[in-house]
Every structure is written in structure tokens, then in C-alpha cells.
């Protein structure tokens, strides 16, 4: 299965940061967490659209949002 890390690596982290309008550090935090930030799911941001553009539409924004959904913490 495709992970968010794989998708981010397709574009490269500097390009992801540029397209999303965030710092390189913020983009690397998403990569480390293998998840997009909460704001992506509350409608405050549209990073999945920007990432899809950065990889020339290889994956849809809906798919990126799905694989980038934060996983529940294991107890």
C-alpha cells in the first residue's frame, strides 16, 4: 500500500514545502508522522491538493488525504 511518505518522496520535501506554503521543517514533520496535519481534515487547509499538483497528479488529492489521515494512538 502507498504511504504518505512515499507520496512526499515522489515530489521531494523542498517541493512539497514550496507548493504547500509551509516551512521545510513543517513538511518533514508530516513525513515523520506519516500523516497530514489536523487542519487538512477540518477544512482549514488544502495541502493534499498542493501535493497532488507537486507530483503532477500521480495521486488524487482525495487519495492523498486518505493515506495521510492520522492514525489513532496505540494504547
PDB file of N, H, CA, C and O in Angstrom:
ATOM      1  N   UNK A   1       0.836  -1.188   0.000  1.00  0.00           N
ATOM      2  CA  UNK A   1       0.000   0.000   0.000  1.00  0.00           C
ATOM      3  C   UNK A   1       0.878   1.248   0.000  1.00  0.00           C
ATOM      4  O   UNK A   1       1.939   1.277   0.624  1.00  0.00           O
ATOM      5  N   UNK A   2       0.434   2.244  -0.686  1.00  0.00           N
ATOM      6  H   UNK A   2      -0.428   2.221  -1.193  1.00  0.00           H
ATOM      7  CA  UNK A   2       1.152   3.515  -0.771  1.00  0.00           C
ATOM      8  C   UNK A   2       0.997   4.290   0.534  1.00  0.00           C
ATOM      9  O   UNK A   2      -0.099   4.380   1.087  1.00  0.00           O
ATOM     10  N   UNK A   3       2.088   4.841   1.013  1.00  0.00           N
ATOM     11  H   UNK A   3       2.979   4.768   0.563  1.00  0.00           H
ATOM     12  CA  UNK A   3       2.052   5.638   2.241  1.00  0.00           C
ATOM     13  C   UNK A   3       2.256   7.112   1.896  1.00  0.00           C
ATOM     14  O   UNK A   3       2.681   7.457   0.794  1.00  0.00           O
ATOM     15  N   UNK A   4       1.950   7.953   2.844  1.00  0.00           N
ATOM     16  H   UNK A   4       1.604   7.673   3.739  1.00  0.00           H
ATOM     17  CA  UNK A   4       2.174   9.384   2.639  1.00  0.00           C
ATOM     18  C   UNK A   4       3.661   9.656   2.434  1.00  0.00           C
ATOM     19  O   UNK A   4       4.028  10.518   1.635  1.00  0.00           O
ATOM     20  N   UNK A   5       4.514   8.931   3.145  1.00  0.00           N
ATOM     21  H   UNK A   5       4.215   8.231   3.793  1.00  0.00           H
ATOM     22  CA  UNK A   5       5.965   9.106   2.990  1.00  0.00           C
ATOM     23  C   UNK A   5       6.365   8.877   1.536  1.00  0.00           C
ATOM     24  O   UNK A   5       7.130   9.656   0.969  1.00  0.00           O
ATOM     25  N   UNK A   6       5.849   7.810   0.935  1.00  0.00           N
ATOM     26  H   UNK A   6       5.227   7.176   1.396  1.00  0.00           H
ATOM     27  CA  UNK A   6       6.161   7.506  -0.469  1.00  0.00           C
ATOM     28  C   UNK A   6       5.712   8.655  -1.378  1.00  0.00           C
ATOM     29  O   UNK A   6       6.450   9.064  -2.274  1.00  0.00           O
ATOM     30  N   UNK A   7       4.517   9.165  -1.147  1.00  0.00           N
ATOM     31  H   UNK A   7       3.918   8.832  -0.419  1.00  0.00           H
ATOM     32  CA  UNK A   7       3.980  10.246  -1.977  1.00  0.00           C
ATOM     33  C   UNK A   7       4.825  11.514  -1.817  1.00  0.00           C
ATOM     34  O   UNK A   7       5.146  12.176  -2.804  1.00  0.00           O
ATOM     35  N   UNK A   8       5.183  11.846  -0.582  1.00  0.00           N
ATOM     36  H   UNK A   8       4.923  11.308   0.220  1.00  0.00           H
ATOM     37  CA  UNK A   8       6.001  13.036  -0.348  1.00  0.00           C
ATOM     38  C   UNK A   8       7.374  12.888  -0.994  1.00  0.00           C
ATOM     39  O   UNK A   8       7.921  13.851  -1.531  1.00  0.00           O
ATOM     40  N   UNK A   9       7.926  11.685  -0.940  1.00  0.00           N
ATOM     41  H   UNK A   9       7.481  10.902  -0.504  1.00  0.00           H
ATOM     42  CA  UNK A   9       9.243  11.444  -1.536  1.00  0.00           C
ATOM     43  C   UNK A   9       9.216  11.541  -3.058  1.00  0.00           C
ATOM     44  O   UNK A   9      10.238  11.840  -3.675  1.00  0.00           O
ATOM     45  N   UNK A  10       8.062  11.294  -3.669  1.00  0.00           N
ATOM     46  H   UNK A  10       7.231  11.051  -3.168  1.00  0.00           H
ATOM     47  CA  UNK A  10       7.953  11.436  -5.124  1.00  0.00           C
ATOM     48  C   UNK A  10       8.250  12.872  -5.556  1.00  0.00           C
ATOM     49  O   UNK A  10       8.913  13.108  -6.566  1.00  0.00           O
ATOM     50  N   UNK A  11       7.755  13.806  -4.785  1.00  0.00           N
ATOM     51  H   UNK A  11       7.216  13.614  -3.965  1.00  0.00           H
ATOM     52  CA  UNK A  11       7.950  15.221  -5.118  1.00  0.00           C
ATOM     53  C   UNK A  11       9.268  15.747  -4.578  1.00  0.00           C
ATOM     54  O   UNK A  11       9.915  16.588  -5.203  1.00  0.00           O
ATOM     55  N   UNK A  12       9.658  15.251  -3.425  1.00  0.00           N
ATOM     56  H   UNK A  12       9.132  14.568  -2.918  1.00  0.00           H
ATOM     57  CA  UNK A  12      10.815  15.806  -2.721  1.00  0.00           C
ATOM     58  C   UNK A  12      10.325  16.811  -1.697  1.00  0.00           C
ATOM     59  O   UNK A  12       9.410  17.589  -1.966  1.00  0.00           O
ATOM     60  N   UNK A  13      10.921  16.792  -0.549  1.00  0.00           N
ATOM     61  H   UNK A  13      11.664  16.160  -0.330  1.00  0.00           H
ATOM     62  CA  UNK A  13      10.431  17.623   0.545  1.00  0.00           C
ATOM     63  C   UNK A  13      10.521  19.131   0.266  1.00  0.00           C
ATOM     64  O   UNK A  13       9.599  19.858   0.636  1.00  0.00           O
ATOM     65  N   UNK A  14      11.577  19.627  -0.363  1.00  0.00           N
ATOM     66  H   UNK A  14      12.326  19.036  -0.664  1.00  0.00           H
ATOM     67  CA  UNK A  14      11.591  21.072  -0.661  1.00  0.00           C
ATOM     68  C   UNK A  14      10.429  21.497  -1.569  1.00  0.00           C
ATOM     69  O   UNK A  14       9.856  22.570  -1.385  1.00  0.00           O
ATOM     70  N   UNK A  15      10.090  20.662  -2.537  1.00  0.00           N
ATOM     71  H   UNK A  15      10.556  19.790  -2.687  1.00  0.00           H
ATOM     72  CA  UNK A  15       8.988  20.984  -3.450  1.00  0.00           C
ATOM     73  C   UNK A  15       7.652  20.927  -2.713  1.00  0.00           C
ATOM     74  O   UNK A  15       6.783  21.768  -2.945  1.00  0.00           O
ATOM     75  N   UNK A  16       7.478  19.942  -1.824  1.00  0.00           N
ATOM     76  H   UNK A  16       8.184  19.259  -1.635  1.00  0.00           H
ATOM     77  CA  UNK A  16       6.251  19.845  -1.022  1.00  0.00           C
ATOM     78  C   UNK A  16       6.090  21.113  -0.186  1.00  0.00           C
ATOM     79  O   UNK A  16       5.011  21.704  -0.151  1.00  0.00           O
ATOM     80  N   UNK A  17       7.152  21.525   0.480  1.00  0.00           N
ATOM     81  H   UNK A  17       8.028  21.044   0.451  1.00  0.00           H
ATOM     82  CA  UNK A  17       7.093  22.726   1.317  1.00  0.00           C
ATOM     83  C   UNK A  17       6.743  23.955   0.485  1.00  0.00           C
ATOM     84  O   UNK A  17       5.928  24.781   0.898  1.00  0.00           O
ATOM     85  N   UNK A  18       7.356  24.071  -0.679  1.00  0.00           N
ATOM     86  H   UNK A  18       8.018  23.400  -1.014  1.00  0.00           H
ATOM     87  CA  UNK A  18       7.095  25.220  -1.552  1.00  0.00           C
ATOM     88  C   UNK A  18       5.641  25.243  -2.016  1.00  0.00           C
ATOM     89  O   UNK A  18       4.979  26.275  -1.906  1.00  0.00           O
ATOM     90  N   UNK A  19       5.136  24.131  -2.528  1.00  0.00           N
ATOM     91  H   UNK A  19       5.673  23.292  -2.617  1.00  0.00           H
ATOM     92  CA  UNK A  19       3.768  24.072  -3.042  1.00  0.00           C
ATOM     93  C   UNK A  19       2.735  24.280  -1.933  1.00  0.00           C
ATOM     94  O   UNK A  19       1.675  24.858  -2.171  1.00  0.00           O
ATOM     95  N   UNK A  20       3.042  23.811  -0.730  1.00  0.00           N
ATOM     96  H   UNK A  20       3.904  23.342  -0.536  1.00  0.00           H
ATOM     97  CA  UNK A  20       2.088  23.937   0.374  1.00  0.00           C
ATOM     98  C   UNK A  20       2.219  25.262   1.115  1.00  0.00           C
ATOM     99  O   UNK A  20       1.360  25.611   1.924  1.00  0.00           O
ATOM    100  N   UNK A  21       3.284  25.994   0.843  1.00  0.00           N
ATOM    101  H   UNK A  21       3.982  25.710   0.185  1.00  0.00           H
ATOM    102  CA  UNK A  21       3.479  27.274   1.512  1.00  0.00           C
ATOM    103  C   UNK A  21       3.824  27.131   2.980  1.00  0.00           C
ATOM    104  O   UNK A  21       3.431  27.959   3.803  1.00  0.00           O
ATOM    105  N   UNK A  22       4.566  26.070   3.310  1.00  0.00           N
ATOM    106  H   UNK A  22       4.884  25.398   2.642  1.00  0.00           H
ATOM    107  CA  UNK A  22       4.984  25.834   4.691  1.00  0.00           C
ATOM    108  C   UNK A  22       6.507  25.725   4.728  1.00  0.00           C
ATOM    109  O   UNK A  22       7.163  25.640   3.689  1.00  0.00           O
ATOM    110  N   UNK A  23       7.049  25.730   5.928  1.00  0.00           N
ATOM    111  H   UNK A  23       6.517  25.799   6.771  1.00  0.00           H
ATOM    112  CA  UNK A  23       8.495  25.576   6.063  1.00  0.00           C
ATOM    113  C   UNK A  23       8.900  24.135   5.748  1.00  0.00           C
ATOM    114  O   UNK A  23       8.086  23.215   5.825  1.00  0.00           O
ATOM    115  N   UNK A  24      10.148  23.965   5.401  1.00  0.00           N
ATOM    116  H   UNK A  24      10.809  24.713   5.338  1.00  0.00           H
ATOM    117  CA  UNK A  24      10.673  22.627   5.153  1.00  0.00           C
ATOM    118  C   UNK A  24      10.552  21.777   6.415  1.00  0.00           C
ATOM    119  O   UNK A  24      10.270  20.581   6.341  1.00  0.00           O
ATOM    120  N   UNK A  25      10.765  22.392   7.557  1.00  0.00           N
ATOM    121  H   UNK A  25      10.994  23.364   7.617  1.00  0.00           H
ATOM    122  CA  UNK A  25      10.643  21.676   8.829  1.00  0.00           C
ATOM    123  C   UNK A  25       9.218  21.144   9.025  1.00  0.00           C
ATOM    124  O   UNK A  25       9.038  20.004   9.453  1.00  0.00           O
ATOM    125  N   UNK A  26       8.217  21.957   8.715  1.00  0.00           N
ATOM    126  H   UNK A  26       8.364  22.882   8.367  1.00  0.00           H
ATOM    127  CA  UNK A  26       6.822  21.514   8.851  1.00  0.00           C
ATOM    128  C   UNK A  26       6.549  20.321   7.942  1.00  0.00           C
ATOM    129  O   UNK A  26       5.904  19.357   8.355  1.00  0.00           O
ATOM    130  N   UNK A  27       7.039  20.384   6.708  1.00  0.00           N
ATOM    131  H   UNK A  27       7.563  21.167   6.373  1.00  0.00           H
ATOM    132  CA  UNK A  27       6.838  19.276   5.773  1.00  0.00           C
ATOM    133  C   UNK A  27       7.503  18.003   6.285  1.00  0.00           C
ATOM    134  O   UNK A  27       6.941  16.915   6.161  1.00  0.00           O
ATOM    135  N   UNK A  28       8.694  18.133   6.856  1.00  0.00           N
ATOM    136  H   UNK A  28       9.151  19.017   6.957  1.00  0.00           H
ATOM    137  CA  UNK A  28       9.372  16.951   7.407  1.00  0.00           C
ATOM    138  C   UNK A  28       8.621  16.377   8.609  1.00  0.00           C
ATOM    139  O   UNK A  28       8.682  15.172   8.851  1.00  0.00           O
ATOM    140  N   UNK A  29       7.920  17.216   9.359  1.00  0.00           N
ATOM    141  H   UNK A  29       7.871  18.195   9.162  1.00  0.00           H
ATOM    142  CA  UNK A  29       7.101  16.710  10.468  1.00  0.00           C
ATOM    143  C   UNK A  29       5.986  15.811   9.937  1.00  0.00           C
ATOM    144  O   UNK A  29       5.680  14.779  10.533  1.00  0.00           O
ATOM    145  N   UNK A  30       5.378  16.206   8.813  1.00  0.00           N
ATOM    146  H   UNK A  30       5.627  17.044   8.329  1.00  0.00           H
ATOM    147  CA  UNK A  30       4.342  15.361   8.207  1.00  0.00           C
ATOM    148  C   UNK A  30       4.939  14.031   7.792  1.00  0.00           C
ATOM    149  O   UNK A  30       4.338  12.974   7.988  1.00  0.00           O
ATOM    150  N   UNK A  31       6.144  14.099   7.210  1.00  0.00           N
ATOM    151  H   UNK A  31       6.632  14.957   7.051  1.00  0.00           H
ATOM    152  CA  UNK A  31       6.800  12.876   6.738  1.00  0.00           C
ATOM    153  C   UNK A  31       7.090  11.950   7.911  1.00  0.00           C
ATOM    154  O   UNK A  31       6.841  10.747   7.834  1.00  0.00           O
ATOM    155  N   UNK A  32       7.616  12.508   8.998  1.00  0.00           N
ATOM    156  H   UNK A  32       7.818  13.486   9.061  1.00  0.00           H
ATOM    157  CA  UNK A  32       7.946  11.697  10.174  1.00  0.00           C
ATOM    158  C   UNK A  32       6.700  11.050  10.769  1.00  0.00           C
ATOM    159  O   UNK A  32       6.731   9.890  11.179  1.00  0.00           O
ATOM    160  N   UNK A  33       5.604  11.806  10.813  1.00  0.00           N
ATOM    161  H   UNK A  33       5.579  12.748  10.479  1.00  0.00           H
ATOM    162  CA  UNK A  33       4.349  11.292  11.367  1.00  0.00           C
ATOM    163  C   UNK A  33       3.599  10.409  10.375  1.00  0.00           C
ATOM    164  O   UNK A  33       2.668   9.699  10.754  1.00  0.00           O
ATOM    165  N   UNK A  34       4.004  10.452   9.100  1.00  0.00           N
ATOM    166  H   UNK A  34       4.761  11.028   8.792  1.00  0.00           H
ATOM    167  CA  UNK A  34       3.298   9.750   8.022  1.00  0.00           C
ATOM    168  C   UNK A  34       1.830  10.177   8.011  1.00  0.00           C
ATOM    169  O   UNK A  34       0.934   9.366   7.779  1.00  0.00           O
ATOM    170  N   UNK A  35       1.608  11.462   8.267  1.00  0.00           N
ATOM    171  H   UNK A  35       2.336  12.120   8.456  1.00  0.00           H
ATOM    172  CA  UNK A  35       0.244  11.986   8.351  1.00  0.00           C
ATOM    173  C   UNK A  35       0.233  13.484   8.048  1.00  0.00           C
ATOM    174  O   UNK A  35       1.193  14.203   8.327  1.00  0.00           O
ATOM    175  N   UNK A  36      -0.866  13.923   7.477  1.00  0.00           N
ATOM    176  H   UNK A  36      -1.645  13.338   7.250  1.00  0.00           H
ATOM    177  CA  UNK A  36      -1.083  15.355   7.266  1.00  0.00           C
ATOM    178  C   UNK A  36      -1.596  15.965   8.568  1.00  0.00           C
ATOM    179  O   UNK A  36      -2.095  15.239   9.428  1.00  0.00           O
ATOM    180  N   UNK A  37      -1.485  17.276   8.731  1.00  0.00           N
ATOM    181  H   UNK A  37      -1.080  17.867   8.033  1.00  0.00           H
ATOM    182  CA  UNK A  37      -1.951  17.896   9.972  1.00  0.00           C
ATOM    183  C   UNK A  37      -3.479  17.898  10.083  1.00  0.00           C
ATOM    184  O   UNK A  37      -4.194  17.745   9.093  1.00  0.00           O
ATOM    185  N   UNK A  38      -3.947  18.073  11.304  1.00  0.00           N
ATOM    186  H   UNK A  38      -3.365  18.197  12.108  1.00  0.00           H
ATOM    187  CA  UNK A  38      -5.380  18.091  11.601  1.00  0.00           C
ATOM    188  C   UNK A  38      -6.121  19.087  10.723  1.00  0.00           C
ATOM    189  O   UNK A  38      -7.254  18.831  10.316  1.00  0.00           O
ATOM    190  N   UNK A  39      -5.497  20.213  10.430  1.00  0.00           N
ATOM    191  H   UNK A  39      -4.576  20.421  10.761  1.00  0.00           H
ATOM    192  CA  UNK A  39      -6.154  21.268   9.659  1.00  0.00           C
ATOM    193  C   UNK A  39      -6.599  20.795   8.277  1.00  0.00           C
ATOM    194  O   UNK A  39      -7.512  21.373   7.688  1.00  0.00           O
ATOM    195  N   UNK A  40      -5.967  19.759   7.765  1.00  0.00           N
ATOM    196  H   UNK A  40      -5.225  19.289   8.244  1.00  0.00           H
ATOM    197  CA  UNK A  40      -6.354  19.210   6.460  1.00  0.00           C
ATOM    198  C   UNK A  40      -7.743  18.579   6.525  1.00  0.00           C
ATOM    199  O   UNK A  40      -8.456  18.538   5.522  1.00  0.00           O
ATOM    200  N   UNK A  41      -8.123  18.095   7.688  1.00  0.00           N
ATOM    201  H   UNK A  41      -7.545  18.129   8.503  1.00  0.00           H
ATOM    202  CA  UNK A  41      -9.390  17.368   7.847  1.00  0.00           C
ATOM    203  C   UNK A  41     -10.493  18.224   8.456  1.00  0.00           C
ATOM    204  O   UNK A  41     -11.639  17.785   8.560  1.00  0.00           O
ATOM    205  N   UNK A  42     -10.149  19.443   8.858  1.00  0.00           N
ATOM    206  H   UNK A  42      -9.219  19.800   8.773  1.00  0.00           H
ATOM    207  CA  UNK A  42     -11.159  20.370   9.370  1.00  0.00           C
ATOM    208  C   UNK A  42     -11.488  21.442   8.340  1.00  0.00           C
ATOM    209  O   UNK A  42     -12.256  22.363   8.617  1.00  0.00           O
ATOM    210  N   UNK A  43     -10.901  21.316   7.145  1.00  0.00           N
ATOM    211  H   UNK A  43     -10.277  20.567   6.921  1.00  0.00           H
ATOM    212  CA  UNK A  43     -11.192  22.244   6.065  1.00  0.00           C
ATOM    213  C   UNK A  43     -10.421  23.552   6.121  1.00  0.00           C
ATOM    214  O   UNK A  43     -10.683  24.460   5.332  1.00  0.00           O
ATOM    215  N   UNK A  44      -9.474  23.658   7.041  1.00  0.00           N
ATOM    216  H   UNK A  44      -9.260  22.920   7.681  1.00  0.00           H
ATOM    217  CA  UNK A  44      -8.702  24.894   7.168  1.00  0.00           C
ATOM    218  C   UNK A  44      -7.603  25.002   6.114  1.00  0.00           C
ATOM    219  O   UNK A  44      -7.194  26.106   5.755  1.00  0.00           O
ATOM    220  N   UNK A  45      -7.124  23.862   5.619  1.00  0.00           N
ATOM    221  H   UNK A  45      -7.456  22.965   5.912  1.00  0.00           H
ATOM    222  CA  UNK A  45      -6.049  23.852   4.621  1.00  0.00           C
ATOM    223  C   UNK A  45      -6.376  22.866   3.508  1.00  0.00           C
ATOM    224  O   UNK A  45      -7.266  22.026   3.642  1.00  0.00           O
ATOM    225  N   UNK A  46      -5.649  22.983   2.419  1.00  0.00           N
ATOM    226  H   UNK A  46      -4.926  23.665   2.310  1.00  0.00           H
ATOM    227  CA  UNK A  46      -5.809  22.072   1.278  1.00  0.00           C
ATOM    228  C   UNK A  46      -4.443  21.577   0.811  1.00  0.00           C
ATOM    229  O   UNK A  46      -4.111  21.665  -0.371  1.00  0.00           O
ATOM    230  N   UNK A  47      -3.670  21.065   1.737  1.00  0.00           N
ATOM    231  H   UNK A  47      -3.939  20.993   2.697  1.00  0.00           H
ATOM    232  CA  UNK A  47      -2.330  20.588   1.400  1.00  0.00           C
ATOM    233  C   UNK A  47      -2.368  19.416   0.428  1.00  0.00           C
ATOM    234  O   UNK A  47      -1.481  19.292  -0.417  1.00  0.00           O
ATOM    235  N   UNK A  48      -3.369  18.562   0.529  1.00  0.00           N
ATOM    236  H   UNK A  48      -4.089  18.662   1.216  1.00  0.00           H
ATOM    237  CA  UNK A  48      -3.452  17.405  -0.373  1.00  0.00           C
ATOM    238  C   UNK A  48      -3.546  17.861  -1.827  1.00  0.00           C
ATOM    239  O   UNK A  48      -2.952  17.241  -2.709  1.00  0.00           O
ATOM    240  N   UNK A  49      -4.284  18.933  -2.080  1.00  0.00           N
ATOM    241  H   UNK A  49      -4.766  19.437  -1.363  1.00  0.00           H
ATOM    242  CA  UNK A  49      -4.376  19.468  -3.444  1.00  0.00           C
ATOM    243  C   UNK A  49      -3.008  19.944  -3.924  1.00  0.00           C
ATOM    244  O   UNK A  49      -2.612  19.675  -5.058  1.00  0.00           O
ATOM    245  N   UNK A  50      -2.297  20.647  -3.059  1.00  0.00           N
ATOM    246  H   UNK A  50      -2.619  20.865  -2.138  1.00  0.00           H
ATOM    247  CA  UNK A  50      -0.977  21.164  -3.424  1.00  0.00           C
ATOM    248  C   UNK A  50       0.013  20.027  -3.659  1.00  0.00           C
ATOM    249  O   UNK A  50       0.824  20.091  -4.583  1.00  0.00           O
ATOM    250  N   UNK A  51      -0.049  18.994  -2.833  1.00  0.00           N
ATOM    251  H   UNK A  51      -0.708  18.942  -2.083  1.00  0.00           H
ATOM    252  CA  UNK A  51       0.852  17.847  -3.003  1.00  0.00           C
ATOM    253  C   UNK A  51       0.539  17.127  -4.305  1.00  0.00           C
ATOM    254  O   UNK A  51       1.451  16.705  -5.017  1.00  0.00           O
ATOM    255  N   UNK A  52      -0.742  16.983  -4.621  1.00  0.00           N
ATOM    256  H   UNK A  52      -1.482  17.326  -4.043  1.00  0.00           H
ATOM    257  CA  UNK A  52      -1.129  16.350  -5.883  1.00  0.00           C
ATOM    258  C   UNK A  52      -0.570  17.133  -7.070  1.00  0.00           C
ATOM    259  O   UNK A  52      -0.091  16.541  -8.037  1.00  0.00           O
ATOM    260  N   UNK A  53      -0.630  18.451  -6.997  1.00  0.00           N
ATOM    261  H   UNK A  53      -1.019  18.932  -6.211  1.00  0.00           H
ATOM    262  CA  UNK A  53      -0.047  19.291  -8.057  1.00  0.00           C
ATOM    263  C   UNK A  53       1.464  19.105  -8.135  1.00  0.00           C
ATOM    264  O   UNK A  53       2.033  19.054  -9.226  1.00  0.00           O
ATOM    265  N   UNK A  54       2.110  19.005  -6.979  1.00  0.00           N
ATOM    266  H   UNK A  54       1.648  19.047  -6.094  1.00  0.00           H
ATOM    267  CA  UNK A  54       3.572  18.867  -6.940  1.00  0.00           C
ATOM    268  C   UNK A  54       4.045  17.569  -7.588  1.00  0.00           C
ATOM    269  O   UNK A  54       5.162  17.498  -8.100  1.00  0.00           O
ATOM    270  N   UNK A  55       3.190  16.542  -7.563  1.00  0.00           N
ATOM    271  H   UNK A  55       2.283  16.600  -7.147  1.00  0.00           H
ATOM    272  CA  UNK A  55       3.563  15.256  -8.180  1.00  0.00           C
ATOM    273  C   UNK A  55       2.846  15.062  -9.516  1.00  0.00           C
ATOM    274  O   UNK A  55       2.711  13.942 -10.010  1.00  0.00           O
ATOM    275  N   UNK A  56       2.392  16.170 -10.083  1.00  0.00           N
ATOM    276  H   UNK A  56       2.502  17.079  -9.682  1.00  0.00           H
ATOM    277  CA  UNK A  56       1.753  16.160 -11.408  1.00  0.00           C
ATOM    278  C   UNK A  56       0.563  15.214 -11.496  1.00  0.00           C
ATOM    279  O   UNK A  56       0.358  14.555 -12.515  1.00  0.00           O
ATOM    280  N   UNK A  57      -0.221  15.152 -10.419  1.00  0.00           N
ATOM    281  H   UNK A  57      -0.055  15.688  -9.591  1.00  0.00           H
ATOM    282  CA  UNK A  57      -1.455  14.373 -10.430  1.00  0.00           C
ATOM    283  C   UNK A  57      -1.278  12.869 -10.415  1.00  0.00           C
ATOM    284  O   UNK A  57      -2.217  12.145 -10.749  1.00  0.00           O
ATOM    285  N   UNK A  58      -0.106  12.371 -10.041  1.00  0.00           N
ATOM    286  H   UNK A  58       0.656  12.959  -9.770  1.00  0.00           H
ATOM    287  CA  UNK A  58       0.093  10.920  -9.985  1.00  0.00           C
ATOM    288  C   UNK A  58      -0.865  10.267  -8.994  1.00  0.00           C
ATOM    289  O   UNK A  58      -1.271   9.120  -9.179  1.00  0.00           O
ATOM    290  N   UNK A  59      -1.223  11.001  -7.940  1.00  0.00           N
ATOM    291  H   UNK A  59      -0.893  11.933  -7.789  1.00  0.00           H
ATOM    292  CA  UNK A  59      -2.225  10.555  -6.978  1.00  0.00           C
ATOM    293  C   UNK A  59      -3.208  11.700  -6.782  1.00  0.00           C
ATOM    294  O   UNK A  59      -2.808  12.864  -6.769  1.00  0.00           O
ATOM    295  N   UNK A  60      -4.488  11.382  -6.630  1.00  0.00           N
ATOM    296  H   UNK A  60      -4.813  10.436  -6.640  1.00  0.00           H
ATOM    297  CA  UNK A  60      -5.507  12.417  -6.439  1.00  0.00           C
ATOM    298  C   UNK A  60      -5.420  13.004  -5.034  1.00  0.00           C
ATOM    299  O   UNK A  60      -4.878  12.382  -4.119  1.00  0.00           O
ATOM    300  N   UNK A  61      -5.953  14.193  -4.880  1.00  0.00           N
ATOM    301  H   UNK A  61      -6.393  14.698  -5.622  1.00  0.00           H
ATOM    302  CA  UNK A  61      -5.952  14.823  -3.559  1.00  0.00           C
ATOM    303  C   UNK A  61      -6.783  14.016  -2.566  1.00  0.00           C
ATOM    304  O   UNK A  61      -6.434  13.946  -1.387  1.00  0.00           O
ATOM    305  N   UNK A  62      -7.875  13.408  -3.021  1.00  0.00           N
ATOM    306  H   UNK A  62      -8.159  13.464  -3.978  1.00  0.00           H
ATOM    307  CA  UNK A  62      -8.691  12.572  -2.128  1.00  0.00           C
ATOM    308  C   UNK A  62      -7.896  11.376  -1.623  1.00  0.00           C
ATOM    309  O   UNK A  62      -7.980  11.025  -0.446  1.00  0.00           O
ATOM    310  N   UNK A  63      -7.125  10.750  -2.507  1.00  0.00           N
ATOM    311  H   UNK A  63      -7.057  11.035  -3.463  1.00  0.00           H
ATOM    312  CA  UNK A  63      -6.305   9.601  -2.111  1.00  0.00           C
ATOM    313  C   UNK A  63      -5.222  10.041  -1.127  1.00  0.00           C
ATOM    314  O   UNK A  63      -4.966   9.355  -0.137  1.00  0.00           O
ATOM    315  N   UNK A  64      -4.593  11.166  -1.395  1.00  0.00           N
ATOM    316  H   UNK A  64      -4.801  11.722  -2.199  1.00  0.00           H
ATOM    317  CA  UNK A  64      -3.547  11.668  -0.502  1.00  0.00           C
ATOM    318  C   UNK A  64      -4.126  11.970   0.873  1.00  0.00           C
ATOM    319  O   UNK A  64      -3.507  11.661   1.891  1.00  0.00           O
ATOM    320  N   UNK A  65      -5.318  12.577   0.905  1.00  0.00           N
ATOM    321  H   UNK A  65      -5.820  12.828   0.078  1.00  0.00           H
ATOM    322  CA  UNK A  65      -5.981  12.860   2.178  1.00  0.00           C
ATOM    323  C   UNK A  65      -6.266  11.565   2.936  1.00  0.00           C
ATOM    324  O   UNK A  65      -6.124  11.514   4.158  1.00  0.00           O
ATOM    325  N   UNK A  66      -6.665  10.528   2.217  1.00  0.00           N
ATOM    326  H   UNK A  66      -6.781  10.569   1.224  1.00  0.00           H
ATOM    327  CA  UNK A  66      -6.988   9.246   2.863  1.00  0.00           C
ATOM    328  C   UNK A  66      -5.743   8.579   3.446  1.00  0.00           C
ATOM    329  O   UNK A  66      -5.757   8.155   4.601  1.00  0.00           O
ATOM    330  N   UNK A  67      -4.666   8.482   2.662  1.00  0.00           N
ATOM    331  H   UNK A  67      -4.655   8.826   1.723  1.00  0.00           H
ATOM    332  CA  UNK A  67      -3.457   7.824   3.188  1.00  0.00           C
ATOM    333  C   UNK A  67      -2.746   8.696   4.215  1.00  0.00           C
ATOM    334  O   UNK A  67      -1.970   8.191   5.026  1.00  0.00           O
ATOM    335  N   UNK A  68      -3.003   9.998   4.187  1.00  0.00           N
ATOM    336  H   UNK A  68      -3.633  10.408   3.528  1.00  0.00           H
ATOM    337  CA  UNK A  68      -2.373  10.902   5.136  1.00  0.00           C
ATOM    338  C   UNK A  68      -3.166  11.128   6.403  1.00  0.00           C
ATOM    339  O   UNK A  68      -2.791  11.950   7.239  1.00  0.00           O
ATOM    340  N   UNK A  69      -4.271  10.396   6.551  1.00  0.00           N
ATOM    341  H   UNK A  69      -4.575   9.728   5.872  1.00  0.00           H
ATOM    342  CA  UNK A  69      -5.104  10.553   7.747  1.00  0.00           C
ATOM    343  C   UNK A  69      -4.323  10.092   8.978  1.00  0.00           C
ATOM    344  O   UNK A  69      -3.741   9.007   8.970  1.00  0.00           O
ATOM    345  N   UNK A  70      -4.304  10.910  10.036  1.00  0.00           N
ATOM    346  H   UNK A  70      -4.777  11.792  10.042  1.00  0.00           H
ATOM    347  CA  UNK A  70      -3.594  10.499  11.257  1.00  0.00           C
ATOM    348  C   UNK A  70      -4.163   9.198  11.816  1.00  0.00           C
ATOM    349  O   UNK A  70      -5.376   8.996  11.856  1.00  0.00           O
ATOM    350  N   UNK A  71      -3.259   8.329  12.242  1.00  0.00           N
ATOM    351  H   UNK A  71      -2.274   8.494  12.209  1.00  0.00           H
ATOM    352  CA  UNK A  71      -3.671   7.038  12.801  1.00  0.00           C
ATOM    353  C   UNK A  71      -3.939   7.213  14.296  1.00  0.00           C
ATOM    354  O   UNK A  71      -3.263   7.999  14.959  1.00  0.00           O
ATOM    355  N   UNK A  72      -4.924   6.482  14.828  1.00  0.00           N
ATOM    356  H   UNK A  72      -5.473   5.843  14.289  1.00  0.00           H
ATOM    357  CA  UNK A  72      -5.178   6.572  16.273  1.00  0.00           C
ATOM    358  C   UNK A  72      -3.967   6.066  17.066  1.00  0.00           C
ATOM    359  O   UNK A  72      -3.277   5.138  16.643  1.00  0.00           O
ATOM    360  N   UNK A  73      -3.730   6.678  18.195  1.00  0.00           N
ATOM    361  H   UNK A  73      -4.290   7.431  18.539  1.00  0.00           H
ATOM    362  CA  UNK A  73      -2.613   6.259  19.048  1.00  0.00           C
ATOM    363  C   UNK A  73      -2.884   4.870  19.609  1.00  0.00           C
ATOM    364  O   UNK A  73      -3.997   4.558  20.034  1.00  0.00           O
ATOM    365  N   UNK A  74      -1.851   4.050  19.601  1.00  0.00           N
ATOM    366  H   UNK A  74      -0.947   4.303  19.256  1.00  0.00           H
ATOM    367  CA  UNK A  74      -1.990   2.704  20.160  1.00  0.00           C
ATOM    368  C   UNK A  74      -1.810   2.780  21.667  1.00  0.00           C
ATOM    369  O   UNK A  74      -0.944   3.497  22.169  1.00  0.00           O
ATOM    370  N   UNK A  75      -2.640   2.030  22.378  1.00  0.00           N
ATOM    371  H   UNK A  75      -3.343   1.447  21.970  1.00  0.00           H
ATOM    372  CA  UNK A  75      -2.538   2.031  23.843  1.00  0.00           C
ATOM    373  C   UNK A  75      -2.022   0.728  24.356  1.00  0.00           C
ATOM    374  O   UNK A  75      -1.874   0.557  25.566  1.00  0.00           O
TER     375      UNK A  75
END
